[in-house]
Amino acid sequence: MTQRRINITDNDNDLSRLLQDVRACRLCEQHLEPNPVVKVGAAARLMIIGQAPGTRVHATGIPWNDPSGERLRTWLGLDKETFYDTNQIAIMPMGFCYPGKGRSGDLPPRKECYEHWHQKILTQLPRLEMFLLVGLYAQQAYLPNAYKSLSENVKHWRDWYPRLIPLPHPSPRNTLWLKQRPWFEGEVIPQVRNHVHDLLSSD
């Protein structure tokens, strides 16, 4: 028991130092205003990988602190206290900073975060058992043999279940997508929600 406590403490210290480096990251400062938003803990069992912070998340430094986050928490049946408990849930977007505006919405997440930081962070989270991959960018990076479209990935979600689960982005902009595919909220979400709750309630 003592040895296990030592290992956890050492891992927490390593992760804390790594997160200090992440928050000080300026790899993309020529392209955007740096404000890396990552919320993880060494004991987390569930990882949520999204796209990139929006303007509200960028301003507050709190991931999923917007209408998309409200819908995601509703899908998962989680209150904010549980959702932001880093002893249970880790949150890491593909791009850690708000990428700026493009012609048809926010720009894509920059690749530097995934290439430079993701693996370093994941190696410090040894208890992860489940990844929710929210949006096509996360799915293209993490799904083996991913399909070309998000819709196909979500349709075939059982191909990677239970460790990797592709989800559409819960943005209000995707309301039409959801209405056109009632099976997602009617069939997929209840199973994902139950699995999340089972995972977080287990020892």
Disulfide bonds with the S-S distance in Angstrom:
none
